[in-house]
Amino acid sequence: MKLSTKGRYAVRAMLDLAIHYGEGLVLLKNVARREEISERYLEHLLLNLKAAGLVNSVRGAKGGFSLARPPSEIKLGDIVRVCEGQLSVVECVTDPEACARSPRCATRDLWAELKYAIDGVLESLTLQDLVERQRKKEQVSTAMYNI
């Protein structure tokens, strides 16, 4: 299973907004520059996240984007589901009717366990958790640079 660019970039953009949470609106071009994502593609992602109620936006000269809720209240699963839908390594896990073997298939049970593990990780982590991880990485990086 592989997340699409859409899902990966959306999490990165939301992390950027979380890092700047409480500083006011964040300009699209600044997020795009910091995250190395095209502005056009990023705008499309953020508008989808806005439609899902995860992001607020204001148009115009003093416009920009911000998180709709505090980073501690937005789970990574919320973001990924907006962009990717339900994650599953095989179709029969989310739709048992997709395969006639579903009721008697031991490998389907394995794929279901994998799906639940992935969902568990995404539901247990918030944007705030990622902000803290990012800050630790930056501290380590800065410390190594100063050696």
Order of alpha helices (4+ residues) and beta strands (2+ residues): alpha-alpha-alpha-beta-beta-alpha-alpha-alpha-alpha
